[in-house]
Amino acid sequence: MTPRHLLTLEDFSGKELRPLIDRALVLKNERQAGVHHQQLSGKIIGMIFEKPSTRTRASFEAAMYGLGGQVMFLSARDTQLARSEPLKDTARVMSRYVDGLVVRTFGQSVVEELAAYSSIPVINALTDLHHPCQVLSDVMTMFEKKGDIASLRVAWVGDGNNMANSWIQAAGKLGFSLTLACPEGYEPDAGILAKSQAQAAKAITLGREPAQAVKNADVVNVDVWASMGQEDEQIARRAVFSRYRLDDKLMALAAANAIVMHCLPVHRGEEISESLFEAQAETIFDQAENKMHMHKAILEAFL
């Protein structure tokens, strides 16, 4: 049987994504109630990470162990991938050892090739183009904090990065409105934007002005100005993004009781002010916790 992979949110309908969110909320409530999960007892996931990670690695490992399964972590530098072994060979070998692959890498083509040659599910734990698992856990947080997501106005302020791309796809699939403010030259992927706009029930809008994006928003998202692998652009990006900082003055334009979300790590004083981050810390760290619960729901569904 051909496995189902999670490479991008575009590959799923809203009717397929919503049960993952609902299930993650159930799993969170059950864990808090002391329920001992063993759904994946006897299963093993292989985690292949070419990029360093704190939360993504820890949350996937905690999720798998929390479902009774086992984890095999493989840093790319310690494997034959660092010696240019063909990805198709890695995929076919790992398919005989483990029950699923969780991959964090640079190019989207890496996860696509692994999936093409794997007889087990491949889960995208981050590429430069997409971050689907993170955004699913963020949408879970939005639902948990705000209720019916279809009625929400969501803002994205900053870089049109992999997170922005996956937020755009989530909006297109799940029916909430999304307004992005990105500097010129730092927009999200044009093809992803156009395709999601064409299928969206609510408006997905790209502009330049942070104030316009934040105005009346129920949820405001920010992320670091320079993502992993862009460290040499840090100084230049600070100059470009300086007016995209989310602070109390900008946040005052949002709807009453609006929340801020940040996928972490945070650069206080850059993309968000220290005072606003601390004021919204409960939501942001609930968001971080929810990665584990969403990863449980994903692993349970795909394995």
C-alpha positions in Angstrom: 0.0 0.0 0.0 1.3 3.4 -0.9 1.9 5.5 2.2 0.5 9.0 2.8 3.1 11.6 3.4 2.9 15.0 5.1 5.1 17.2 2.9 3.0 20.3 2.6 -0.5 21.4 3.6 -1.4 21.9 0.0 -1.7 18.1 -0.3 -4.7 17.9 2.1 -8.2 19.3 2.2 -9.6 21.2 5.1 -11.8 18.2 5.9 -8.6 16.2 6.3 -6.7 18.8 8.3 -9.4 19.6 10.8 -9.6 16.1 12.4 -5.8 16.4 13.1 -6.5 19.6 15.1 -9.4 18.1 16.9 -7.5 14.9 17.7 -4.5 17.0 19.0 -6.8 18.8 21.4 -8.2 15.5 22.7 -4.7 14.0 23.2 -3.7 17.1 25.1 -6.8 16.9 27.4 -6.2 13.2 27.9 -2.5 13.7 28.8 -3.5 16.4 31.4 -6.1 13.9 32.8 -3.3 11.3 33.2 -4.3 9.0 30.4 -1.4 6.7 29.4 -1.2 6.4 25.6 0.2 3.3 23.9 -1.2 3.6 20.4 2.2 3.4 18.7 3.7 0.7 20.9 6.1 -1.4 18.8 6.5 1.4 16.2 9.8 3.3 15.5 10.3 6.6 13.7 13.6 7.7 12.2 14.4 11.4 12.5 16.8 12.7 9.9 17.8 16.3 10.8 20.1 18.4 8.6 19.2 21.5 10.6 19.7 22.0 14.3 16.5 22.0 16.4 15.3 22.3 20.0 11.5 22.3 20.0 10.9 20.3 16.8 13.2 17.5 17.9 12.1 17.5 21.5 8.4 17.7 20.7 8.5 14.9 18.1 10.6 12.6 20.4 8.3 13.4 23.4 5.2 12.7 21.2 6.5 9.4 19.9 7.6 8.2 23.4 4.3 9.5 24.8 2.4 7.2 22.4 4.5 4.2 23.4 6.8 4.2 20.4 10.5 4.5 19.9 12.8 7.0 18.2 16.0 6.7 16.2 17.6 10.1 15.8 20.0 10.6 12.9 22.0 13.8 12.5 22.9 14.2 8.8 26.5 14.9 9.6 26.7 11.4 11.2 25.2 9.5 8.3 26.0 8.7 4.7 24.0 11.8 3.7 27.0 13.8 4.6 29.0 11.7 2.1 26.5 12.2 -0.7 24.7 8.9 -0.6 21.7 9.2 -2.9 18.5 10.1 -1.1 16.6 7.3 -2.9 19.0 4.7 -1.4 18.6 6.2 2.1 14.8 6.1 1.7 14.7 2.5 0.6 17.1 1.4 3.4 15.3 3.3 6.2 12.0 2.0 5.0 13.2 -1.5 6.1 14.3 -0.3 9.5 11.6 2.1 10.8 7.9 2.8 10.4 8.1 6.5 9.5 10.6 9.2 8.7 10.5 12.7 10.2 12.8 15.0 8.2 14.2 18.5 8.9 16.2 19.8 6.0 16.9 22.7 3.6 15.4 21.9 0.2 11.9 20.8 -0.3 13.2 18.5 -3.0 14.9 16.4 -0.2 11.6 15.4 1.5 10.0 14.9 -1.9 12.6 12.5 -3.1 12.7 10.6 0.2 8.9 10.3 -0.1 9.1 9.1 -3.7 11.3 6.2 -2.8 9.9 5.4 0.7 7.5 2.6 1.5 6.8 4.4 4.8 5.3 7.8 5.6 7.6 10.8 5.4 6.8 13.8 7.5 8.2 17.3 6.8 9.5 18.7 10.0 10.8 21.9 8.2 12.2 22.8 4.9 13.2 26.3 3.6 9.8 26.3 1.7 7.3 24.8 4.2 6.8 24.2 7.9 3.4 22.3 7.9 3.6 20.6 11.3 4.5 23.9 13.1 1.6 25.7 11.4 -0.9 22.9 12.3 0.1 23.2 15.9 -0.2 27.0 15.7 -3.7 26.7 14.2 -4.5 24.3 17.1 -3.4 27.0 19.5 -5.5 29.6 17.6 -8.6 27.3 17.9 -7.9 26.6 21.6 -7.6 30.3 22.4 -10.2 31.8 20.1 -12.7 29.1 19.2 -14.2 28.9 15.6 -11.2 29.7 13.4 -13.3 30.4 10.3 -14.4 33.7 11.9 -10.9 34.9 12.8 -8.8 37.6 11.2 -5.1 36.5 11.2 -2.1 38.7 10.6 1.4 37.8 9.6 4.1 40.6 10.0 7.6 40.1 8.8 9.5 37.8 6.5 7.6 35.8 3.8 9.4 32.6 4.9 8.5 29.0 5.1 6.1 29.7 8.0 4.3 32.4 6.0 4.0 29.9 3.1 2.4 27.3 5.3 0.1 29.9 7.0 -1.1 30.9 3.5 -1.9 27.3 2.7 -3.6 26.8 6.1 -5.8 29.8 5.4 -6.7 28.5 2.0 -7.7 25.1 3.4 -9.3 26.0 6.7 -11.2 29.1 5.8 -9.9 32.0 8.0 -8.8 35.3 6.6 -5.1 36.2 6.5 -3.3 39.5 5.9 0.4 39.5 5.4 2.8 42.5 5.7 6.2 41.7 4.2 8.9 44.1 2.9 9.6 44.3 -0.8 11.9 41.5 -1.8 10.9 39.3 1.1 7.5 38.1 0.0 6.1 34.6 0.4 6.3 32.2 -2.6 4.2 33.7 -5.4 2.9 30.4 -6.6 1.8 29.3 -3.2 0.0 32.6 -2.6 -1.8 32.6 -5.9 -3.0 29.0 -5.6 -4.2 29.5 -2.0 -6.0 32.7 -2.9 -7.8 30.9 -5.7 -9.2 28.3 -3.4 -9.7 30.3 -0.2 -13.1 31.0 1.3 -11.9 34.2 2.9 -9.4 36.8 1.7 -5.7 36.2 1.8 -4.0 39.5 1.2 -0.3 40.5 0.8 0.8 44.1 1.5 3.6 46.2 2.8 2.2 48.0 5.8 2.3 46.3 9.3 -0.4 48.6 10.6 -2.8 47.5 7.8 -2.2 43.9 8.5 -2.6 44.2 12.3 -5.7 46.4 12.3 -8.6 44.5 13.8 -6.7 41.2 13.7 -7.7 38.6 16.3 -4.3 36.8 16.0 -0.9 38.4 15.1 2.0 36.2 14.0 5.6 37.2 14.0 8.8 35.3 13.4 12.6 35.9 13.4 13.8 38.3 10.7 16.7 35.9 9.6 15.8 32.2 9.6 18.3 29.4 10.1 20.9 29.4 7.3 20.4 33.2 6.8 22.8 34.3 9.6 25.0 36.1 7.1 22.0 38.3 6.2 21.3 39.3 9.8 22.6 42.9 9.7 21.1 43.7 6.3 17.7 42.2 7.4 17.7 44.3 10.6 17.7 47.5 8.5 15.0 46.2 6.2 12.7 44.8 8.9 13.1 47.5 11.5 9.6 49.0 10.9 8.1 45.5 11.1 8.8 45.2 14.8 5.6 44.2 16.8 5.3 46.4 19.9 2.6 47.7 22.1 1.8 50.6 19.8 1.3 48.4 16.8 -0.5 45.8 18.7 -3.0 48.5 20.0 -4.4 48.4 16.4 -5.5 44.8 16.8 -8.9 43.6 18.0 -9.7 43.6 21.7 -8.2 40.5 23.4 -6.1 39.7 20.3 -3.3 37.2 20.9 0.3 37.1 19.6 1.9 33.9 18.4 5.6 33.3 17.8 7.0 29.8 16.9 10.3 30.5 18.8 13.2 31.1 19.2 12.6 34.8 19.8 14.9 37.7 19.3 13.5 40.2 21.8 13.8 43.7 20.6 13.8 42.7 17.0 10.6 41.1 15.6 8.8 41.7 19.0 9.4 44.0 21.9 10.4 42.5 25.3 7.3 43.9 27.0 4.8 42.6 24.4 6.5 39.1 24.4 6.2 38.8 28.1 2.6 40.0 28.1 1.8 37.3 25.6 4.1 34.7 27.0 1.4 32.3 28.2 -0.1 32.0 24.7 3.4 31.7 23.1 4.5 28.9 25.5 1.1 27.1 25.1 1.8 27.3 21.4 5.2 25.7 22.0 3.7 22.9 24.1 1.0 22.3 21.5 3.7 21.1 19.0 4.0 17.9 21.0 0.3 17.3 21.0 -0.1 18.0 17.3 2.9 15.8 16.6 1.1 13.0 18.5 -1.9 13.4 16.3 0.2 13.4 13.2 2.2 10.4 14.1 -0.9 8.5 15.2 -2.7 9.3 11.9 0.2 8.6 9.5 1.7 5.6 11.3 
